[in-house]
Each structure stands twice: as C-alpha cells, then as structure tokens.
Amino acid sequence: MSQPLGSQSWAEFVGNLNELGSVLFSSELPDSELHRTEGSRYALRFLAAGILDCVEYMDPYDPEFVPCIDPRMSWGLDNPDCNYALCGVDPSGSYRIWGSPGSALTFELQLNTGHFADGRATEWKSVSSVQGDRLNRGPDGSIEIWVSPEPPTPSDAPEPWAYWLQTEPQATHLFLRQYFGDWATEEPASLCVERLDLLLPPPALDQQEFGRRLDLLGLWLTAGARCWSEWGRALAQSDPGPVQAFLPPSNATGLTGQAYGMGGYACGPDQAVILELVPPTCAYWSVQLATWFWESAAVGSRQVSLNHTQAVTDEDGVVRFVIAQRDPGVANWLDPAGYEQGTLAVRFLWADQLPALSYRLVPFEHVQRELPPGTKVVTPEQRSQSLRSRRADLQRRLRR
C-alpha cells in the first residue's frame, strides 16, 4: 500500500511516470515530429485521465459520475459517438441514481469488476446492467436506479418506477455509456448519485484509502498504459485489409449487443484507401480511425468517424468511405489526422448480420474514377461548414 506523497512515494510516482514514457516512446514509435509531439500530449492526457479515474472519482463514499473519456482525454479506442462516465462503488454499499435519462440512441449502465488501470481487459466482467429501454419513467420523464446487495424495501421509499441493480462482492464501479446517432438533436443524460447506507458528511480521506487510489494510479500509468499501447501498436503495424466484426462474450464489459471489428490501415500522402460497407439491419453502426496511441484525434474538428446517421449511402446501397491525408472532396472522407498508420474500427449494434468492411488501396489521384457516378462531393467551404457544425454539436453533447 502506497503512503501519502512523501519523499519515498513521490519517487515511486515519478518512477511510474517514467515507465509511462518508456511504454509510449519505445523504439517501435515512428521517428516523426507528429508522433513525438502527439505522444507527449497523449502522455499528459493519459495522466490527467488517470488522476480523475483512479484518484478523484473512485471514491465509494462520495460518489459522482465523471466523464472518464472525452475528446480531450481520449484513450482505449474510445468511440467518438459515445459519452462515457465512471463512478466508483463499494459493493457492500447502497446507492441511488436519479435524474433525466436524456434521449441518446442508447443508454446502458453497467456494474463491473476490475478497473481500466489493471491492464487485464479480457478478465473484466459485467455483473449487472440495465439498458434505457428497460427503465420505467416517472411523471416528469425521470428515472431512478438503486444499486445494492439486496433490493430496496418499502421503508427505503424508492419511487414506484425505480429499477434495482444487484451488486456482487467483486464489483468496483458503475460505467455509463450513451451512444449518439444524431449529435445535433439527441440529449445527454443528467444524473445524480448518492450513497444511502452512510450518513453525510463522508469520512475524511485517510492514509489507507488514499494509498489504495494512489496504487490504482500507479497501475494506470504502467499496466494500463501497456495494455492500450500494445493493442494500438499491434493494429497499426498489422497488415491492412478487410475488417470483420465479432460479438464478444455476453458477460464482457462491452456494450450489450455490440459487435466490434478492428484492423490496421496504411495510407501515405499520395495514396487513398477506399472502404466499402453494405450496412446490415441494426440499431447503429459506425466506422472510425484511431491514432498510433489508440485515441480518436480531434473528434470535433476532424471527420475521424462516421455513423449511420452521418455517412452518405450510394444509390446501390453501399456506403463508401475514403481515407486520405488530404481532402478528396467526397462527403465520406475519413481524416487520419496525419497518421499514415493506425487503427480502423467498425461497430454494429443489434445487427442481423456482420458484414466485412472491404479495403482497397489506390493512388490518391485515382479516387474519383474508383468511385461510382453520383458520389456526393463537397467543396472546401462545405467541408469547413460541416466541421463547424460537427464541432458545435459535440460541444453541446458534452455540455462544454
């Protein structure tokens, strides 16, 4: 157990920071100004996310949902269409969550084991979860969720529409995902959470509790960083090609009903990659690019992703995307933000089938001839206005 930040524990903390640097700036990192500069910023963002996710908001006595991933703290192949929030819990405690569920395309609250810091992603489990369409609403449209080992009793005075999530001894945190299709119109949830089995004010932070959180931050900077870095590097360096989605186990911590597909892309300055997708019948799909560091680059001001409401479908029912280092003048451009190698990801939610995303490398100058007649084109002015709207919609969605 770490001690509060005296001289010895400060040295341990700095040692963990140095290990983070060793992980991110390994010999495999391409020797470019882009990778060095963005890598340095990513290291600071990853530290900032760790302080929030491990120290400030893993407090089971004074709970609060925190945006644990957002465009300024992107990590772990986050989905640009998603608002993520984390809240630490004591599995023996009782919690009440209430407020507006918003109107996002999907709303799912999971009670999970493990922590993003430990680097053991394949071992995390969801012990209990609820989707928004299973929640009853009060007269004002609000929801109420109780999280506890035993169901609330009438003496606890839950609202008649309250939903109960049962905890298990291994549970460590609540994780909320909201997927947005139309960023301009769908509203995010506004939720409060309180612990009911302890009186306020909460206990003062003591050495043991702070040491627990500091140990978690140490794991975040070492094991957690290695996990995401290894996956991101492996995909960026993999042979580019078609991407096939798969369904993870039902008790995994991914979004219920979601299939994932991941692969690498490679696109030089005079090249373009044409992707083709025949969308299945599903609630949601998206295609995105991620950097060497497994982050989404400049989600608001660059078109690094497109979902089922944003992409343009051609007359033959096929959605065609173009990855290119400069604007090819077509609506479905995916901007790699200067990265010539990175991750290509596809997601499907409640799909009736899982089609592959095809992949074809062509010279940039041949893009127009490789696309069918009628492909929607955009001017630089139209692109700029589209990105202005995207940026504003993202800020509204995140309540900036």
Summary of the structure (lengths in Angstrom):
residues: 400
radius of gyration: 22.1
end to end distance: 37.2
largest distance: 71.4
contacts: 1287
relative contact order: 0.15
helix: 28%
strand: 28%
